[in-house]
Structure formats: C-alpha cells, structure tokens
C-alpha cells in the first residue's frame, strides 16, 4: 500500500502508513497488534498488564499471526521490567515504548540491541529529556488523549515539541480519521498514534457491553477525573466515576488498598517489588503518598471493564474522540479509510491552493 502519505515514520518502522496503535492495557493484545501490523500500520503489545513470565508467549503469539514488525509497550519502573526488556531483545522486537520513569540503563540495553526507543511524553520538558536519554522517535500526547493526560491541547503541544527537539515526533491525542492525520503532518509530526479508535475495532478484545458504552458516549461525556488514581485521567463518565467523585478520602484509600491486593495477585509481583516500584514512581513523578497508594486502582478497575465486561464498576479510559466515534470496523478497513480520507483531504487542499493562485493571477 505505497501511498503519498509515506513518511520518515514508515521508513523507520518498516510500515506502509504512518499510523501507530498504542499499547493500551488489557486491550492491546497479540490479536489486535497483529491485525494492525497486517493492515500496514504499527501496533504495540501492552506488556504492562502481562505477567513477566508470560511475555515470551505473548510476543510469540504475535509472531505466529504476522510477519510484519511490531512493538512492545511497558512501564520501566514496574516489577518485571528487566525480564520484559530481555524478551524484547531476545525476540528482535522492532520497537519499545514507555512513559513513566524512563530507565537509562534499560534504554541503553534496548538501543545496543537495535530496538527503536519510542517514549511517550505529555510535556515539552519530557520530550527534551527523552531526547537526552536517546529516544529514536518521540510519541507526544496532548490533553485530548485517553488515560493519564496533561493540560496542553495536542495542536499546541505537537508544534512546541517539533520546534524544541531534533527527534521525529509522532502525534497522539484526538486522532481518529484522515483529516486528523493530515493536520498532524501539517504540525510537523511524522505520523499519528491512536488508542481509543483501535479500542473500538472488531479485533479489540473489549466486550461488546463495554464498547457499547464508548459508542453511546457524547463529547460532553468524556471528561478528566483525578479520582481513579490521584492523577488526571481522561475517561468516559460512568457510575464508577460518579461514585468515586462523591466519596471521601477514607473510602478512596480503602478502595486503593483493595486494588493493591488485587493487583499483586494479577501481576504476581512480590511486596518488595511493589515497594521498589512505588519508590521509583515517587522519585520520578513526585507523587503524594495517597497517589502512590491509589496507583493500583487504574489497572484493576480497567480490567473490570475491559476484560470482565463490567462498564458500571470498571473505569473507561478514553480519548476525547470517543464522543465522535460510532462504529467498530476491522483494523484493515479502518486504516484504508483513514488513508483514503487523508489523500482526498490533501487533494482538496491542493485544488484550493491552485484556485487561490489562479484567482490572484487573474486579479
């Protein structure tokens, strides 16, 4: 699928279209990643919600489903980060993405093995730091993005980062169609990354009862809350969010303790591992004690909605685009649609400029 949209991102990742599927916990499974790869784009496996001892099998599953390149997304300060790094290198994975608490030693190991390092940043200073640590490309997410997010709109943040770093920038936060892809390229990005749009595809593992809540959401239903884990998160408002926002501090901390116990069981991490992770988070993110205690809420409550099919008691991380998406195409159909719309948009812009030029000449 060689198109006029071929950019540096395509060359670096050996893909056909400059589109990336982000590593969404409980959502970015081998099946979704492979479907994206087979459609000519680039997908990231979400290793943050996979036990370290299972990562080899999950990567192997992708290798069975596609011969195209793909990546792995993980948290460098979480238990098992070393084992995940080993697996990425052992399998010759094309790229690794990470955001919270980048680890210089792990980044050096990945780079030495030829793995492209693509950190996710939500501020200009984070992008500058990522460049210093050796990022090959930088995924920059504006406030329209889902899950943990900042306050600067994507259009402003992308433009700022492109001007401040020498590393190619991938735009994330608020993208779902071909017009958005053209806009991102105009801002200076080399491509776009999408989460929510891929969450709402046929290859996504999210149960119908949960995706129905996303598809019914209006723009005003997608909002930012701090009550999931103490940090700003963009979510689809539901019963859980309403309950949390009306709860006192004691009730929130009690829920956090329950989530912590559940997360330890899900992750298989030891108490020492979790304490070390908490220390690392506090050092890099400058969080309060209550925010650290609430950290386990996000993966546990997301699992309830994304895997257990309970969108009432689970939380729904979402980009603002959920309010304008109303269908669940297959990945190949979605990517072809985006490319077609982007090319038609570029053609329309070209005709518009030619018309303007002719009008000036006539005058």
SULFENLIN-V53245 format. One line per field, one symbol per residue. ss: DSSP state (H for helix, E for strand, - for the rest). psi: psi as a letter, one per 40 degrees, with the letter a starting at -180 (. if undefined). burial: I if it has 16 or more other ideal C-beta (glycine too) atoms within 10 Angstrom, else O. A space follows every 50 residues. Layout:
ss->???
psi->???
burial->???
This chain:
ss->-------HHHHHH-----EEE--------HHHHHHHHH---EEEEEHHH- -HHHHHHHHHHHHHH-----EEE-------HHHHHHHHHH----EEEE-- ---HHHHHHHHH---EEEEEE--HHHHHHHHH----EEEEE-----EE-- ---HHHHHHHHHHH---EEEEE-----HHHHHHHHHH----EEE-HHHH- -------HHHHHHHHH--HHHEEEE-------EEEE--HHHHHHH---HH HHHHHHHHHHHHHHHHH---HHHHHHHHHHHHHHH---HHHHH-HHHHHH HHHHHH----------E--HHHHH------HHHHHHHHHHHHHHHHHHHH HHHHHHHHHHHH-
psi->ghieehadddddefidighhhighhedgiddddddddeeeahihhgedfh hdeeddddddddddeieiiiihhiheeiheddddddddddefidihiich ghhdddddddddeehhhgihieidddddddddefhdihhhhieeiiahia ehiddddddddddeieihhhhigeheadddddddddeeieaihhcddddf idehehiddddddddeiideehihieedfeihhhihhaddddddeeiidd dddddddddddddddddeiiddddddddddddddefiidddddededddd dddddddefgedeiighiieedeeheigiidddddddddddddddddddd dddddddddddd.
burial->OOOOIOIOIIOIIOIIIIIIIIIIIIIIIIOIIIIIIIIIIIIIIIIIII IIOOIOOIIOOIOOIIOIIIIIIIIIIIIIIOIIIIIIIOIOIIIIIIII IIIOOIIOIIIOOOIIIIIIIIIIOIIOOIIOOOIIIIIIIIIIIIIIII OIOIIOIIIIIIOOIOIIIIIIIIIIIIOIIIIIIOIOIIIIIIIIIIII IOIIOIOOOIIOIIOOIOOOIIOOIOIIIIIIIIIIIIOIIOOIOOOOOO OIOOIIOOIIOIIIOOIOIOOOIIOOIIOIIIOOOOIOOOIIIIIIIIII IIIIIIIOOIIOOIIIIIIIIIIOIOOIOOIIOIIIOIIOIIIOIIOOOO OOOOOOOOOOOOO
